[in-house]
Amino acid sequence: MERQLQRLNWIKIKQLVPSSIDTVILPVGTVEAHGCTCIGTDNYIPETISLAISDRINALVAPTVNYGITRSLYRYNGSATIRPETLRAYVRDILDSFVDTGFKNVVLMNGHGGNNDALKTAAYEFHHERKANIVVVHWWELCGEMTREFFGHCGGHAGTDETAMVQAIDPTLVDRELYEEELAYYYRPGADVYPVPGSILLYKEGEGYPNFDAEQAGRFRQRVIAEVGDFVEMVLSRWRKFDL
């Protein structure tokens, strides 16, 4: 069946929610530089994961929130940002709309680390005030241990893991000809730099560079989808078991 909320007619939504479907997924990302991948990386990845798990958890997928909180990469061409308070308020209004439509469970599928705090605050306040169920998934953190096992390291911003995901989604969104090692910057504790001197951000020296292995990228994408799907399915089943 059609899983994209915006492709459904309002009458069909009224028929489905909440009698047949009580869960909605909201992908949230941002627009910012990502090494040699597209500036929409943080939008395409959570959107792809959301659509891939929607049948499994019987959910509808809402339109992606494409703009988020971009900080250290803001000066790179094409990057955009909004204020944290704007994101919190905007996402909260969307969450309230979901409850008013009849959804009981919300999955916030986050694709960008700069959004973490704002989404966590919005989710807590929403849960506390509306008594609705919500889980915020930061996919790269949730899949961190799996990623380390799969690649032998944890990747990074526009590093092995994100570049592999984008390459598996659409190879045309990765421009390997633009890649050079100087795009990568190793984050060192004790220094905050604006703008950060590199659009590939690594968290362990010498590890996390993109490898452009298409076959491995496809397998990694499937592992991420399975890992996130397992977790969200568990959360939903526990909510229902405990009648929450």
C-alpha positions as CSV (number, residue, x, y, z in Angstrom):
1,M,0.0,0.0,0.0
2,E,1.0,3.7,-0.3
3,R,3.1,4.7,2.7
4,Q,3.8,8.3,1.9
5,L,1.4,10.5,3.8
6,Q,1.4,13.3,1.4
7,R,0.4,11.0,-1.5
8,L,-2.8,10.0,0.2
9,N,-6.2,11.8,0.0
10,W,-7.6,13.1,3.3
11,I,-10.6,10.8,3.1
12,K,-8.3,7.8,2.8
13,I,-6.3,9.0,5.8
14,K,-9.5,9.3,7.8
15,Q,-10.3,5.7,6.9
16,L,-6.8,4.4,7.9
17,V,-5.9,6.5,11.0
18,P,-6.1,5.3,13.7
19,S,-8.2,2.2,13.0
20,S,-5.7,0.5,10.8
21,I,-2.5,2.6,11.2
22,D,-1.6,4.4,14.4
23,T,2.1,5.2,13.7
24,V,3.7,8.0,11.7
25,I,7.4,8.5,10.9
26,L,8.8,12.0,10.5
27,P,12.3,12.2,8.8
28,V,14.2,15.3,9.9
29,G,17.6,16.5,8.4
30,T,19.3,19.6,7.2
31,V,21.1,21.0,4.2
32,E,24.9,21.2,4.6
33,A,28.2,20.3,3.0
34,H,29.1,16.6,3.0
35,G,32.5,16.0,1.4
36,C,31.9,14.8,-2.1
37,T,28.2,13.8,-1.5
38,C,25.2,16.0,-2.0
39,I,24.2,18.7,0.4
40,G,20.9,16.8,1.0
41,T,22.6,13.8,2.5
42,D,21.1,14.3,6.0
43,N,17.6,14.3,4.4
44,Y,17.9,11.5,1.9
45,I,19.2,9.0,4.5
46,P,16.5,9.3,7.2
47,E,13.8,9.5,4.5
48,T,15.1,6.3,2.9
49,I,15.3,4.4,6.2
50,S,11.8,5.6,7.1
51,L,10.2,4.3,3.8
52,A,12.2,1.1,4.1
53,I,10.8,0.2,7.5
54,S,7.3,1.6,7.0
55,D,5.7,-1.7,5.8
56,R,7.4,-3.6,8.6
57,I,6.0,-1.4,11.4
58,N,2.8,-0.5,9.6
59,A,3.4,3.2,9.5
60,L,2.9,6.2,7.3
61,V,5.8,8.4,6.4
62,A,5.3,12.2,6.7
63,P,7.1,14.7,4.4
64,T,10.7,15.3,5.4
65,V,11.7,18.3,7.4
66,N,14.6,19.3,5.2
67,Y,16.0,22.2,7.1
68,G,17.7,21.9,10.5
69,I,20.5,23.3,12.6
70,T,23.8,23.7,10.7
71,R,26.6,25.2,12.6
72,S,30.3,24.6,11.8
73,L,29.6,23.9,8.1
74,Y,27.3,26.8,7.5
75,R,29.8,28.8,5.4
76,Y,30.2,26.0,2.9
77,N,28.3,26.7,-0.3
78,G,24.7,25.7,-0.3
79,S,24.5,25.0,3.4
80,A,21.5,26.4,5.3
81,T,20.4,26.7,8.9
82,I,17.5,27.6,11.2
83,R,17.6,28.6,14.8
84,P,17.3,25.8,17.4
85,E,14.1,27.5,18.9
86,T,12.6,27.6,15.4
87,L,13.2,23.9,14.8
88,R,11.8,23.0,18.2
89,A,8.7,25.0,17.6
90,Y,8.2,23.9,14.0
91,V,8.6,20.2,14.8
92,R,6.4,20.5,17.9
93,D,3.6,22.0,15.8
94,I,3.9,19.1,13.3
95,L,3.8,16.6,16.2
96,D,0.7,18.2,17.6
97,S,-0.9,17.9,14.1
98,F,-0.2,14.2,14.1
99,V,-2.0,13.6,17.4
100,D,-4.9,15.7,16.2
101,T,-5.1,13.5,13.1
102,G,-5.3,10.4,15.3
103,F,-1.8,9.0,15.3
104,K,-0.8,7.4,18.7
105,N,2.9,6.7,18.0
106,V,5.5,8.9,16.4
107,V,9.0,8.0,15.1
108,L,11.2,11.0,14.6
109,M,13.9,9.7,12.2
110,N,16.8,12.2,12.6
111,G,19.6,12.4,10.0
112,H,21.7,15.2,11.5
113,G,23.7,15.5,14.7
114,G,23.1,19.2,15.0
115,N,19.4,18.5,15.5
116,N,19.8,16.1,18.4
117,D,19.2,18.4,21.4
118,A,16.3,20.4,19.8
119,L,14.5,17.2,18.8
120,K,15.0,15.6,22.2
121,T,13.5,18.7,23.9
122,A,10.6,18.9,21.4
123,A,9.9,15.1,21.9
124,Y,9.9,15.3,25.7
125,E,7.6,18.3,25.8
126,F,5.3,16.7,23.3
127,H,5.1,13.4,25.3
128,H,4.6,15.2,28.6
129,E,1.9,17.6,27.4
130,R,0.0,15.4,24.8
131,K,0.5,12.0,26.4
132,A,1.5,10.6,23.1
133,N,4.3,8.0,22.4
134,I,7.4,9.2,20.6
135,V,10.9,7.8,19.9
136,V,13.7,9.9,18.4
137,V,16.1,7.8,16.3
138,H,19.6,9.2,15.6
139,W,20.3,6.5,13.0
140,W,24.2,6.7,13.0
141,E,24.4,6.5,16.8
142,L,21.8,3.7,17.0
143,C,23.8,1.8,14.4
144,G,27.2,2.8,15.8
145,E,28.3,-0.6,17.1
146,M,27.1,-2.4,13.9
147,T,29.0,0.2,11.8
148,R,32.2,-0.5,13.7
149,E,31.8,-4.2,13.2
150,F,30.9,-3.8,9.5
151,F,33.6,-1.4,8.5
152,G,36.1,-1.8,11.3
153,H,35.6,1.8,12.4
154,C,32.8,4.2,13.2
155,G,32.9,6.4,10.1
156,G,32.1,10.1,10.5
157,H,30.3,13.1,8.9
158,A,30.4,12.4,5.2
159,G,32.8,9.6,6.1
160,T,32.6,5.8,5.3
161,D,29.1,5.3,6.7
162,E,27.2,8.3,5.4
163,T,28.9,8.2,2.0
164,A,28.1,4.5,1.7
165,M,24.4,5.2,2.5
166,V,24.1,7.9,-0.1
167,Q,26.0,5.8,-2.7
168,A,23.5,3.0,-2.1
169,I,20.5,5.3,-2.3
170,D,21.6,7.0,-5.6
171,P,25.2,6.7,-6.9
172,T,24.8,10.0,-8.9
173,L,24.6,11.8,-5.6
174,V,28.3,11.0,-4.9
175,D,30.9,12.7,-7.0
176,R,34.1,10.7,-6.5
177,E,36.0,13.0,-8.8
178,L,35.7,15.8,-6.3
179,Y,37.1,13.7,-3.4
180,E,40.5,14.5,-1.9
181,E,41.9,13.6,1.5
182,E,42.2,17.3,2.4
183,L,38.4,17.4,2.5
184,A,38.7,15.5,5.8
185,Y,39.2,17.1,9.2
186,Y,40.0,15.1,12.3
187,Y,38.1,16.6,15.3
188,R,40.4,17.3,18.2
189,P,39.2,17.8,21.7
190,G,39.8,21.3,23.0
191,A,39.2,23.2,19.8
192,D,36.0,24.7,18.4
193,V,36.4,26.0,14.9
194,Y,33.9,28.0,12.8
195,P,33.9,27.2,9.9
196,V,35.4,23.8,10.4
197,P,38.4,23.3,8.0
198,G,37.0,20.4,6.1
199,S,33.6,19.0,5.1
200,I,34.4,15.4,5.9
201,L,34.6,15.2,9.7
202,L,36.4,12.3,11.3
203,Y,36.4,11.4,15.0
204,K,39.4,9.1,15.2
205,E,42.6,10.0,13.5
206,G,43.2,8.0,10.3
207,E,39.8,6.3,10.3
208,G,36.5,7.0,8.6
209,Y,37.5,8.0,5.0
210,P,35.0,7.1,2.3
211,N,35.9,4.0,0.3
212,F,33.4,4.2,-2.5
213,D,32.8,0.4,-2.5
214,A,29.4,0.1,-4.2
215,E,28.8,-3.5,-3.3
216,Q,29.7,-2.9,0.4
217,A,27.5,0.2,0.4
218,G,24.5,-1.8,-0.7
219,R,25.1,-4.3,2.1
220,F,25.6,-1.6,4.7
221,R,22.3,0.1,3.7
222,Q,20.4,-3.1,4.3
223,R,22.1,-3.6,7.7
224,V,21.2,-0.1,8.7
225,I,17.6,-0.6,7.7
226,A,17.4,-3.9,9.6
227,E,19.1,-2.5,12.7
228,V,16.7,0.5,12.8
229,G,13.7,-1.6,12.0
230,D,14.5,-4.1,14.7
231,F,14.7,-1.3,17.3
232,V,11.6,0.6,16.3
233,E,9.6,-2.6,16.1
234,M,10.7,-3.6,19.6
235,V,9.7,-0.1,21.0
236,L,6.3,-0.2,19.4
237,S,5.6,-3.8,20.6
238,R,6.5,-2.8,24.2
239,W,4.3,0.3,24.0
240,R,1.4,-1.9,22.9
241,K,2.2,-4.7,25.4
242,F,2.1,-2.2,28.3
243,D,-1.0,-0.4,26.9
244,L,0.8,2.9,26.6
